[in-house]
């Protein structure tokens, strides 16, 4: 009996493993990665502006332009466009101007962008037509019982269709920024530049209100808002494959915006389809189920659990680049030169709420790229290798790809300038004397929050302390030089920036009316609210506690209000916050993309823009408006210096730090080159599936020896049970030994 039990275990145990994926999944051409905390918030390209969205939006949608995957500095390349074009300039009378015309003479910049012919949208029921060419699912009536049924994905509809991408799809997408149906984070900026967009937004708002008159505000079913009905002066399609965009004045950064999904094409049929009554209640919307022309399409969406993308069978196709930056050839990044893309068939993303199991799965090889869109996950492993020789040997033997470099992004703690305690109050209504006192309070906190200490305590998230809003590597930044020192928080000494002592912060605090953290008039303690955009999980709590200690240096009490990202975004839109932590990942490599975070017309609460501080300075705005229309050069550098000086003095941010970049990828993931600006890298990655299967087998071998004592104990119990059974078998009904039986 014991031998049989041991044999059964020996046969069963080799089939057991710790893989989180279905049997055989690791042997397929599938990339596995994690999503941190929550599912993406918005997959509608008009609304999407959060890092968690980008693994999906940038693989599914194709804006006109992108960046060369390998070259540095970043180089614009065409994607859905046939070429990257320079604008032509005209004066107020429409007369042509030379390419080097000064901004003061340029009335409009006109971009004539050729669109690649032959590009087709992914399969989708919104594009399905019958034999007569009529759309099958544009009924605009409640679906009959059983017609929608249990469908929760566009792929579950019987009929799927496609059509060619045309310039009008870009026009429609640009018009959609005037919508009231979803959040529009970039409308406030775009309507400054796109001719007629501001008036167009007002028109659409009024039309939408008229269409929805009499409907309950809570109704999920809203009538189809068809932007084709109203022309937009600044966006048109003179030819089937020619997109024309008219921009007010001279704005060189517009070409960079055409790399973002805000300019990705959207077919009108998508809005028409998702307006079908009943679909929104079933979770069917463009915000959850995108419709694009890119190399991948979304095939599974399980809220806060799992998401999947597969190849778009209609993708236009392209080949892997044959040029790159210095050193790329030596790192093997040009080995796939000229090969057809994409390499990977399928991508699976699992939502992880805790860092420990997320890292554990990567160490075991079950995540190929730990977090697809993050460029900082490798820091954990690099620090661990420095701390332990055993860990260093393990990670080196496993061949983790942990290249470290600099990138264009920042993290900072900042203040809501609408707050009467920290800022200028609503509409800046505070008296000038109170504004000056509040400025000194912000300056005191900027000194007290020691970012150099942060990098020492949390080396896995370390970076260079920021002296201003513009990271190194961007024109206009003076980081690392005497001229680049923030005089509010640092002094230049012995060739480096040195933080001012806490005594100076306390002096400013007293001048602000809060000596020793108490109101000079009433004696009440200063209590501030700190909003953080993620839950206070065990791995985040030390960082949150560190922030609390920074304020405690000035005897200021900090009430922590950590939430998930969706709640945080709702809170800041309503202006219900004081102190907050935020990160910014560059949209494009230009100083304007960092300075616009402080432009009054990008205010979060008033304009739903990206100025989360709601900072409003007429002096800064005047300088910024000149900067954004200029080409790089000495004059622009001088203006950038002035803008940075104003911001340092006003201190709406504590400036924070510029994080080091190091993404974590497995050795079998080829062509990995992490960069914040490169969001569409899925098509370039290639998996060595055979290497992965072999590594998983080696790294996750079952350890059988702990079972030996268990098997021995089971054998002993079985032997005793067998002996007892035999003794009992040899007794008669009265418990006496049967004749001839021996014990």
N, C-alpha and C positions, 0 to 999 in steps of 0.2 A: 504493500500500500504506500509506504514512504517513498519507495523507488518510483512508483507510478506518479505520485505528486511531483517529485523532482523532475521527472521526465516531461510532465505537462508544462511546468514552469519553464523549463529549458526551451520548449517549443514555442511558448507564447511570448516570452519576454523579448526576443530579438525583433518582434514586430512592433514593439512599443517605442515611441520616441517622444521628444518634447516639442516637436514642431507645432507652431500655431497655425500652419497653413494646411489645406487639404492634402491628402496623399498624392504625391507626384507633382504638386504645384511647383516645387523648386527645380524640377527638371524641365519646365517650360520657359519660353522666352518672355518671362514676366518680371517686371521690376517691382519690388516691395519697398514701401517707405511709410513713414508715420506722418500723421497730421496732429499738431499740438493742440490739445484742449477741446476744440470744437470743430464742427463742420464749417466749410466756408460760409460766410455771411451772405455774400452776393456773387452770383455767377452771371448776372446781367451786366454786360460790359459798360453800360451807362452808370451803374451804381457801384461797381466793384473797385475798391481802393484800399484793400487790406491784404497784407502779405499772405495770409492763409488762403486767399482766393486764387493766388497766382499759379499754383501748380496746375490748376484746371484751366483758368481763363487763357493763359498764354500758350497752352498746348492746343486749345480748341479754336480760339480766334486768331485771325491774322490781320493785324493792322497794315497800313501801307508800307511802313518801314520797320526795320529792326536794327540790331547791332551785329557786326561780324562776331562770330562766336569766340574767336581766338585772339584777334588783334587788340593790342593796347598801345596807345590810347584808343578808346572806343571809336569805331568807325561805322557810320550809317550805311546800311545796305537795303536794297528793296526786298519786300516780302510779297504782299499781294499787289504792290505797285510794280511796274515794269522797270522803273528807274527812280533814283533819288534826284529830285529836281531843285534847282535854285528858283526862288521867286522872281517875278518881274515887278518892278516898282512903277507906280504912276503918281502924278501930282493931282491936285484937287480938280483939275480940268480933264483928267484921264490921259494926260500926255505921258509917254514913256520917259523914265529916268534911268540914268546909268546904274550899274550894279553897286557902285561905291557912293551913291547919293546919300547925303547926310539925312539922319532921321527926321529933321525938321521939315524937309521938303517932301518926304514920302507920305502921301495921303493913304495909299493902299498898297499892300503886298499881295500879289496874285499868284497862287500856286496851281499850275496845270499839271496834274499828276496822272500819268498814263497807267491804266490798270491792266494787269496781265489777262489776256483773253484765255478762255478755256478752263478757268478755275471753277470748281463746282462745290456746292454746299454738301455737307454730310447728309446721309439718308435721314428723313424726318417726315412725320405725317403732315406737318404744316405745308409741305411742298408736294404732297400727293395729289394727283389729278386723275380724273376718269378718262374714258376714251374720247369724250368730247372736250377735254381740256379744262373741265370745271374742277375746282378744288373740292376734295371729298369731305374735308372737315372744317369748312368755313360756313357753318349753318347759322350761327348766331341765334340759336334757340336752345332751350334746355334739352339735353340729350334724353332720349326715351329710355325707359327702364331697361337695363341690360346693355344699353348702347355704350355707356362708359364702363359699367361693371366694376371689376376690381383693378382696372388699369391704374398704375401709379408711375408709369414710365412711358415716354413717347414710343419706345421700342415695342411696347405691347399692343400698339395699334396695328391692325391688319395691313394697312397700306402705308408704304414709305415712298417718298419722292425726293427729287433733287432738281436743281436747275443751275444755270451758269451765273456766276457772280458778275454783276455789272456796276457801273459807277453810281447808279441811283441807290444802291445798297449802302454806300458810304454817305450819301446825302441824307438818306433816311436816318442813319445812325447819328449823324451830327444833329439833326433836328430833334432826336429823342432826348437830348440833354435839356430840352424845355419841358419835359414831362412832369406831371405831378404824381404819377403812379408809383415811382420808386424814388429813393434818395438820389440826388444829383450832386455829388461832392465837388465836381469841377465846373459846374455851370457858372458860378460867380466869376471864375477866371476866363472861361471861354467867351462869355458874353461881352467881355471887354474887348475882345479881339475879332471874333467872327462878325462880319458885317451883318447887322440886322438881328442878331440872335437875342439881344435884350428885349427888343419889341416883340419878337417872335414868342419869347417865353411868356410875356404878358398876354399875348393873344391866345396861346394854348391854354394858359391857366383859366382865362375867361370861358373859352369854348368847353373845356373839361367841366367846369362848374355848371354850365348850361346843360351838358349831356347827362350829368349826374343829379340834376335837380329832381327831387322827389325820392331818390334812393336813400336807403339807410346808410349812414356813414360807415357802419360796420360791415356792410355788404361786401363779400369777396368778389362777386360778379359785377364787373364794370363794363360799360359799353366800349367797343373797340375805338381807340383813339388813333385815327389814321392820319399820320403826319404828312402823307402825300397831298392832303387837301389844301395845305397852306404852304406856299413857296417861301423859301428862306434866301434872301439876297446873297448871303455869304457862302452858300453851298449849292452847286448845280452840277449837272452832267450834260455838257454841250454835245457830247458824243457818247455812244454806248459804253465805251471803255476809257472815258476821259473824265476825271474828277476835277472840278474847279472850286477852290476855296479862296475867298477874299478876306483879307485880314486888315484891320485898321492899322495904319501906320507901318512902322518897321519893327518886326518882332522876330529876330533870328531864331529864337528858341522854338518857334512853331514846328520846325522840322523834327525836333525831339519829341514833341507831343504826338507826332504821327507814328511813333514807335509804341505808343500805349494802346491798351484795349479800348480806351475812350473813343478812338478813331477807327476801331474795328468795324467791318460791315455788319449790318443787321438787316435781314430781309423783312419787308413789311408783313409777309405771310406769318412770321413768328408771332408778332403782336396779334394778328387776326386769329390765329389758331388758339393762342392761350387766352383770348377773350371769350372763348366758348363757355357758356354758363355751366358751372359744375366742375370745371377743370381746376380752378384755384383751390377749391375745397379739397380736391384730391391731391394737392401738392404739386400740380402741374403748372409751371410758370417758367418764364425765361430766367428768372432769378435762381431757379433750381436746375432747370434742364436747358442748357445753352444750345444754340444752333450756329455753328461756325463752319469755316472752310479749312481749318488747320489740320495738322497730321493726326490728331486724336479726337475722339468723341466720347462723351460721358455715357457710360452704359449701366452704372449702378450708383444710387444715392441712398444710403441708409443713414439718416440723421444721427450725427455724433457717434457713428459706429464705423462705417466703411464706405469707400468710394472707389469706383473703378473706371478706367478709360481704356479704350481699344483703338486700334488703327482706324482712321477714317478711310473707307475704301475708295473714296472719290478724291483723295488729296492729290494736289498738283504734282508733288514730288520735287526733290532737288538732291544734290550730292554733297558729300562731306567736303569741307574746305581744304584747300591744298596750301594755304598760307596761314601764318600765325605770328605770334610775338616771339622775340628772341628766347630760346630755350625750349620752345614748344616741341620742336622736332626731337630734341634729346629726351624729353619726357614722354615720348611716344604719342603725342597729341596729333601728329600728322600721318600716322600709320594707315588711317582709313581714307586717305585722300581720294576723292573721286567716286567713292562708293555711294550707292543709293541710300537715301534716308526715307523713313526712320528705321533704326535697327531693331527696336523693341516692339513686340506685338501688343503688349498689355501692361498696364500699370495699376497696381492695387495700393490704396492708401488706407491705413487703419488709424482711427482717432485714438490717441493716447492722452490720458489725463495725468499720468504720473511719469516723472523722468526716469525713475529707477527701472521699471519694466521696459521702457523704451530703449534705454541704453543696454539693458541686458539682452534684448533681442538683437541689437546690432552686434554686440560682442559675440553672440552665438552664431551670427551670420544670417539671421532671418530677415533683417532689414538690409537691403543692398545700399541704399542711401538713407542715413538715419532720418533726416527731415529734408524733403526734396528741395524746398525753397530757402532753407536757412544756410547762412554762410558762417555760422559761429559754433556749430555743434562739435567741430573737431577740437576746439579748445579744451573740452573736458578730457579728452584722451591725451592731448599733448601735455597737460599739467600732470595727469596721473603718471605718465611716463617719466617725468622729471622727479616725481616723488618716490617712485618705487622701481628698483632694478628688475624685479620679477615681472612687474607690469610692462616695463619697457621691452623685455624679452618676448613676452606674450604678444604684444601688439606688433612688434617688428616681425615676429615669426608669422603672424597672420596676414601681414602685408596691408594693414589699413592705410587708406589714402588720406593723409592729414596735412596736406600742403597748407602753409600759413602765409598770409599776405595782408596787404591793406585793401580797404574797399571804401565805397562812398556811402556812408551812413552814420547815424549818430543816435545816442540815447541821452535823455536829459530829464531833470525835474524842473517843472515850470509852474507858473501861477496864472490863475484866471483873472485877467485884468478888469473884468466886470465886477469883481468882488470888492466891496467897500473897505475891507480890512487890508487886503493885499494889493489891490489895483486902483483904478481910477473911478470905479463905480459904473453903474448903468449909464450909457451915453456920456461917460466921462464927467458926470455932474458934480463930483467932489470939488471942493475949493482947492485952489492951487497950493495952499499951504499943506493941506491934508495929502494931496497927491505927492508932494515932496517928501513928507514923512513916510508914506507908504513905499516910496522908491527906496528910501534908506533901509526900510525893513527888508525889502527884497535883496538889496545889496548885502545886508548883514547875513541873510540866509545863504546867499551865493558864496560868501567866504566860508561859512560854517560847514557847508556840505563838501566834504573833502574827497574829491574824485580820485586823487592819487591813492588815498587809503582804500577806497573801494577796489581799485585794481589790485592792490596788495592782498586784500582779504578774499576777494573773489577772482583769482587769476583765470578761472575758466571763462569768465566774461570780461576779461581785461581789455583795456584799450588806452589810447593816448588821451590825456586830459584836454578837453576842448577850451580854447581861448575865445572862440566865437562860433557862429553857426555854420561856417563853411569848412568842410574837411580838407586835409591835404590832398594834393593831386587834382584839385579843381582850380581853374584860373580865378585869381582873386584871393585865395587863401594865403595867409602869412603865418600859418601854424609852424612852430618850431624856430621862429626867429625873434630877435628882440622887438621888432616892430609889431609882431603878432601877439604880444602879451596882453592879456586883459588887465588893465590897471586897477580895476575894481577889486579883483580877487588875487592878483599875483604881482610880484616884482621880478625883474630879470636880475639874477645874481649868479656869478661864477659860471656863465654860459648856459644857464637853464632858468626856467620859470619856477619861482618859489611862492607857495601859497602864503597869503598874509596871515598873521597870527589871529587867534580867536579873540584876543583883547580888542582888536580893531573892529571886529564884528559886534562885540558887545557895546562898544562906543556908538556905533551906528544905530544899534538897537535902542539905546537910551535916547538918542536924538530923534528916533522915530516915535518916541512916546511910550516905549515899552521897556523901561529899565528892569533888568533881571527877569524879563519875560512877563512883567505885570504892567497893567495900565497905570500910567503916571498919575492919573486923576482918581481912579476908583480903587486901584489895587487889585483888580480882578486879573486872574491869569490869562495869558494868551493861549487859546486853544484853536488849532487849525485842523481841517479835514484833509486827509491824504487819500486820493483815489488812485487805485492801481487796477490795470485792465485784465487781471487774471486772479483766480482764487488763491488764497494763502496756503498752498500745498506745503508739505514739509520741506521740500527742496527750495521753495521760494521764501519761506518764512525768515531765514537768516538775512536775506536782502532787505525785506520789509522792516525787520527789527533794526537793521543798520541805519535805514533812513530815519526811523524814530530817534535813534541815538544822536544823529546829526542835529536834529532840532533841539534835543535835550541839552546840547552844549550851550544853548542860549536860554535854557530854562523854559522852552516853549513846548507845550504839550501837543502831541500829534495823534489825532484819532484816525485810525486806519479803516478805510472803506474799500476793501478789495472785492471785486466782482468779476464775472466773466466778461469777455470782450463786448458782447452784444449789449449788456447792461451798461457798461462803461460808455459805449458810443451813444446810447440813448441819453445818459446823464449829461454828457458834455454838450449835446445838441440843445438841451434845455437850460444849460448854464448853471446847473446845480453842483458846483464843485469849487474847490479853492486851490489845492496843491495837487499836482498829478505827475505821474511818470509817463513818458512817451518815447517812442523810437521813430526815427524817420529813415527810410530807405530811398535813395535818390530815384526819381523818375528818369532823370537824364543828367549828364555830366556838365552842369553849368551852375554858376553861383546863384542865378536867378531861382533855380529850383529849391534852394535852401532859404533864400531871403524872402520868397513869397509866403513862407510859413509865418511871417511876421507882418505881412501886408494887411492893412485894415479891411480891404474889400474881400479878403479871403477868410474873414472871421467865422469861426465855427458856429457860434450860437445865432448870430444875425444872418449870415449868408450861407451857412452849411458848407463852408470851405474848410481848408486845412490849417488855418491859423487858430489852433486849439487854445492858445492863450488869449484870444480876442484882443490882442495888442493893437492899439490904434495911435499912431504918432504921425501927425501931419508932416513933420520934418523928415521922418523915415520914408513916408510914402512919396514925398517929392523926389527924394534921391532914388528910391527904388524904381519909380516910373521912368527915370532916365536910364538907369542901368539896363532894364529889360529890353530896351530898343537898340542897344549898342553892340557892336562887335567887340571882341576882346582887344585890349590895347591899353596904353598908359592912362588915357582919360577914364576908361571904364574902371581900371584898377583904383584910381583915386576916389571915384564915387563909391566903389565897394568898401574901401577903407572908411569912408565917412558913414556909410550905412551901418557898418559893424561897430563903429565908435558910438553911434546913437544907441544901438541895441545894448551894448555893454553898460552904458550909463543908466539906461532905463531898467535893465535886468528883468525882463519878463520871463527869461529862462535863467537857470543856473549854469547853462552851457553843457554840462555833463562831460561825455567822452565819446571818442570815435573808436568803435570796437575793432579789434583785430578780426580778420576773416580766416576761417579754416573750416570747411565743410567736412563731414565724416562720410566716407564711402568705402566700400569693400574693394579688394584688389581686383576682383573680376568685373568691376564697373570701369569700363574704358572710356576715355575721352572726357573725363570729369574735369571741369575748370570752373570753379565757383566764382561767381561775381553777382553782386546785387542787381546790377542792371540787366543781366542776362537771365530772363525769366522763361524763355522758350527753349531751354536746353534739352528737353526730353527727347527730341528727335535725334540729337547728336550722341546720346549715350548708347553704349553697346555692352551687352552682357556676355561673359564667357560662362555659359550655363554648365558645361562639364566641370569647370574649375569650381563653381559654386557647389555642385552636388558632392564633389569629392571633399571639399572643405567642410561642408555641413556634416558629412559622415565622420570626418576626423575630429572636428571640434565638439561633437555632441555624442561621442561614444558612450553607451550606457556603462555605468560602473556597477559591476555585478557583485563584487566581494562583500558589500554590506548585507547581501541577501544570504550569505553562507550561514551566519549564526541563526537566521530565521529558518532556513531549511533544516539545520541541525535540530533546532527546537521542535519544528514540525515533525521531523522524523522520530524524535524521542517521544513526543505525544502520541504519534501513530503507533509506535511500538508498544507503549503502555496500554493503549486502547485495544490493540490486537491481543495482548496477553490477557487483559481482563475479559475480552470476549471469549477467548478460548477456555478460560477457567469456568466462565458461566455456562458455556456450551456443554461442559462435562458434568454438570450438576443435574439431579433429577428435580421433580416438582417440589420436593421438600428441602431442597438445598443440599442433599447428600451426594457425594461423588458417585457417578455411575460405575457399576462393576467393571473393573478392568481399566478404569481411567486413571491416569497419573497426573499429578499436578506439574 
